[in-house]
Amino acid sequence: MGVEVHRNIGGTGIVANLTVGGGPDIISLRADMNAINLTEEGEHPYTSQNPGKMHGCGHDGHGATLLGAAKVGIGHIS
């Protein structure tokens, strides 16, 4: 199994192609991960590390859900 990662798609995007076996079957998973132009206030471990940018509308949850779905999917590959 191999993973080919392409970074900086459109400035901030990531595409990962996972190759398993030799079949042509294709599954696409997508999540939006953009930030909004606000400074996050707080001293939490998950507080934005980028001044003036924050995930204030659930997009960090979308990314986490995408990774979870990919993990479950990989577990079902025969």
C-alpha positions in Angstrom: 0.0 0.0 0.0 1.4 3.4 -1.0 0.4 7.0 -0.3 1.2 9.8 -2.7 0.6 13.2 -1.1 0.3 16.5 -3.0 0.4 19.6 -0.8 -0.4 23.3 -1.4 -3.3 22.6 -3.8 -4.9 26.0 -4.3 -2.7 27.4 -1.7 -3.9 25.4 1.3 -5.3 22.1 0.0 -4.0 18.6 0.3 -4.7 15.6 -1.9 -3.6 12.1 -0.9 -3.8 9.2 -3.3 -3.8 5.8 -1.6 -2.9 2.8 -3.9 -4.0 -0.6 -2.7 -3.8 -3.7 -4.9 -4.1 -3.4 -8.7 -7.8 -2.6 -9.1 -9.3 0.5 -10.7 -11.8 1.0 -7.9 -11.8 4.7 -6.8 -13.3 6.2 -3.7 -13.2 10.0 -3.1 -13.4 11.6 0.4 -13.5 15.3 0.8 -13.6 17.8 3.6 -13.3 21.6 3.7 -10.7 22.9 6.1 -10.6 26.6 5.5 -10.3 29.1 8.3 -12.0 32.4 8.9 -10.4 35.8 9.4 -10.7 36.2 13.2 -8.2 36.1 16.0 -9.0 33.3 18.4 -8.9 34.1 22.0 -8.0 31.5 24.6 -5.1 29.6 26.0 -6.1 26.1 25.0 -3.9 23.5 23.3 -6.2 23.6 20.3 -6.2 27.4 19.9 -5.1 28.5 16.4 -1.4 28.9 16.0 -1.9 31.4 13.2 -2.7 35.0 14.3 -5.8 36.4 12.6 -7.0 32.9 11.4 -9.2 30.4 13.2 -11.5 27.4 12.6 -14.7 28.9 14.0 -17.3 27.1 11.9 -16.6 23.4 12.4 -14.2 22.8 9.6 -11.6 21.3 12.0 -14.3 18.7 12.9 -14.8 18.1 9.2 -11.1 17.3 8.8 -11.1 14.9 11.8 -14.2 13.2 10.4 -12.6 12.7 7.1 -9.5 11.1 8.6 -11.7 8.8 10.7 -13.7 7.8 7.6 -10.4 7.1 5.8 -9.2 5.0 8.7 -12.4 2.9 8.8 -12.3 2.5 5.0 -8.7 1.3 5.0 -9.7 -1.3 7.6 -12.2 -2.8 5.2 -9.9 -3.2 2.2 -9.5 -6.9 1.3 
